[in-house]
Amino acid sequence: MKYIPFLGLFIACIASTAFVFFTPNQQNNSEELKWYTWEEAVELNKKTPKKIIVDVFTDWCGWCKKMDKSTFIDPKVTAYLAQNFYPVKLNAEQRADINFNGERFAYVDTGNGRGVHTLAYALLDGNMSYPTVVYLNEKFERIMISPGFKDAEGIMTELTFAAEEHYTKQSFQDYQKNH
């Protein structure tokens, strides 16, 4: 019975920890970012053209999950994305086909229980690393490919480069030096 007071203290600590971790964050009043499928972005773009940002990820990618939990919930990032882009999530290992511009993009088994979706492969020029963000203009022409984790500040530089069409005047490296 000498363990009961310890057990009570342990339960009290767990309960207070759960309260701290599961209490809603009062500081984050921003709306959650609406992610579109490729097909949804294509249809929306027909009615109201916007640039497209494609977050190419996999379910097993730790850095992809970190970007979702930090970068893509930053209020400044979400507001800018919602205003200027159709944000698309594309699982590079998804099994569902995507039809685009008269072409069928499909999953290809590469062995060892893994595979790749051919749309992801095409967008990344075969350089399959995750996360990778691909920026497209309103005609679905690639502006740039940006592999690796980005924090909110880093992605904001890329977003403004693409949305404000600085890519028509200078390289991203030159733009980055001045911003």
C-alpha positions in Angstrom: 0.0 0.0 0.0 3.0 2.3 0.3 2.8 2.7 -3.5 -0.7 4.4 -3.5 0.5 7.9 -2.5 3.2 7.6 -5.2 0.6 6.4 -7.7 -1.7 9.4 -6.8 1.2 11.9 -7.3 2.1 10.2 -10.6 -1.6 10.5 -11.8 -1.7 14.1 -10.7 1.5 14.9 -12.7 0.2 13.1 -15.8 -3.2 14.9 -15.6 -1.5 18.4 -15.2 0.9 17.6 -18.1 -2.0 16.5 -20.3 -3.8 19.7 -19.4 -0.8 21.8 -20.5 -0.2 19.8 -23.7 -3.9 19.5 -24.8 -5.2 23.0 -23.9 -5.9 24.9 -27.0 -3.3 27.5 -27.9 -4.9 30.9 -27.3 -2.4 32.8 -29.4 -3.0 31.0 -32.7 -6.1 32.6 -34.1 -5.2 32.0 -37.7 -7.3 29.9 -40.0 -5.9 26.5 -41.0 -4.5 26.4 -44.5 -6.7 24.8 -47.1 -4.7 22.2 -49.1 -6.0 21.1 -52.4 -5.6 18.0 -54.4 -3.9 18.3 -57.8 -7.3 18.0 -59.5 -9.0 20.6 -57.3 -6.2 23.1 -58.0 -6.5 22.5 -61.8 -10.3 23.1 -61.7 -10.0 26.2 -59.5 -7.2 27.6 -61.7 -9.5 27.4 -64.7 -12.0 29.8 -63.0 -9.5 32.0 -61.1 -5.9 31.6 -62.2 -3.3 31.7 -59.5 0.1 30.3 -59.0 0.4 26.8 -57.6 2.7 25.6 -54.8 3.1 21.8 -54.6 4.4 20.3 -51.4 5.8 16.9 -52.5 6.0 14.7 -49.4 5.9 11.1 -48.2 4.1 9.6 -45.2 7.4 8.5 -43.7 9.3 11.8 -44.1 10.1 13.4 -40.7 11.1 16.8 -42.2 7.8 16.9 -44.1 5.9 16.5 -40.9 8.0 19.1 -39.2 7.2 21.6 -42.0 3.5 20.8 -41.6 3.7 21.5 -37.8 5.8 24.6 -38.0 6.2 26.3 -41.4 2.7 25.6 -42.8 0.9 26.8 -39.7 2.7 30.1 -39.4 -0.1 32.8 -39.7 2.0 34.9 -42.1 2.7 31.9 -44.4 -0.8 30.6 -44.4 -2.3 34.0 -45.2 0.2 34.6 -48.0 -0.4 31.2 -49.5 -4.2 31.5 -49.3 -4.1 34.9 -51.0 -1.6 34.1 -53.8 -1.5 30.4 -54.5 -3.4 27.2 -54.7 -1.5 25.0 -52.2 -1.3 21.4 -53.2 -0.2 18.4 -51.2 1.2 15.6 -53.4 2.2 12.4 -51.8 5.1 11.1 -53.9 4.0 7.5 -53.2 0.3 7.9 -53.7 -1.4 5.0 -55.6 -4.2 7.0 -57.2 -3.8 8.0 -60.8 -3.9 11.7 -61.8 -4.9 12.7 -65.3 -3.5 16.1 -66.4 -3.2 17.7 -69.9 -4.2 14.5 -71.6 -1.6 12.4 -69.8 -2.1 9.7 -67.1 0.3 9.9 -64.1 0.4 6.7 -62.0 2.2 4.9 -59.2 5.2 2.8 -60.3 6.5 0.1 -58.0 10.2 0.5 -57.6 10.7 -2.6 -55.5 11.2 -3.3 -51.8 7.6 -2.2 -51.0 8.3 1.3 -52.3 7.3 3.2 -55.4 6.9 6.6 -56.9 4.1 8.6 -58.5 5.0 9.7 -62.0 3.6 13.2 -61.4 5.9 13.7 -58.5 8.8 12.3 -60.6 8.0 14.7 -63.4 7.7 17.7 -61.1 11.0 17.0 -59.4 12.9 16.0 -62.6 13.5 12.6 -61.0 15.4 14.1 -58.0 13.3 12.4 -55.4 14.0 14.1 -52.0 11.5 15.1 -49.4 10.2 17.6 -48.6 10.4 19.4 -51.9 8.3 22.4 -52.8 7.6 23.1 -56.5 6.4 26.5 -57.6 4.3 26.7 -60.8 2.8 29.6 -62.6 -0.8 29.9 -63.7 -0.1 27.8 -66.8 1.4 25.0 -64.7 4.9 25.9 -66.0 7.6 25.4 -63.4 9.1 28.5 -61.7 11.4 26.6 -59.4 12.1 23.4 -57.4 13.1 23.9 -53.8 14.2 20.8 -51.9 14.6 20.5 -48.2 13.0 21.8 -45.0 12.2 25.5 -44.9 11.2 27.6 -41.9 8.6 30.3 -42.2 11.1 33.0 -43.0 12.8 30.9 -45.7 9.6 29.9 -47.4 8.3 33.5 -47.3 11.3 34.6 -49.4 10.4 31.9 -51.9 6.7 32.7 -51.9 7.3 36.4 -52.6 9.8 35.5 -55.3 7.2 33.4 -57.1 4.0 35.4 -56.4 5.5 38.8 -57.3 7.2 37.3 -60.4 10.7 38.3 -59.5 11.8 35.2 -61.3 11.1 37.0 -64.6 13.9 39.5 -63.8 16.5 37.6 -61.8 17.6 34.3 -60.4 16.4 33.2 -56.9 20.0 33.4 -55.7 20.2 37.1 -56.6 16.8 37.8 -55.2 17.7 36.0 -52.0 20.8 38.2 -51.5 18.6 41.3 -51.4 15.9 39.9 -49.1 
